[in-house]
Amino acid sequence: MEGVGLTDLRFGEPVDTYEGAPGEGNARTFGVHGYAFTAIKPLHT
């Protein structure tokens, strides 16, 4: 993300985004989680 110019990256706790979905077992096997994040993209002048 820093490669595209975002700064001040902050990530939240991992979230089980597949809970209740048909592929939930596979997601758990591979440790798939979603993460909320915030970042700033500075304006270039």
KAKA-V174260 format. One record per residue. N is the residue number from 1. D_FIRST is the distance of its C-alpha to the first C-alpha in whole Angstrom. Layout:
n: (N,N)
d_first: (D_FIRST,D_FIRST)
This chain:
n: (1,2,3,4,5,6,7,8,9,10,11,12,13,14,15,16,17,18,19,20,21,22,23,24,25,26,27,28,29,30,31,32,33,34,35,36,37,38,39,40,41,42,43,44,45)
d_first: (0,4,5,6,7,6,8,10,8,11,12,15,18,18,20,22,21,24,27,30,28,30,27,27,29,27,24,25,26,23,21,19,18,16,14,14,11,11,9,10,10,13,16,17,21)
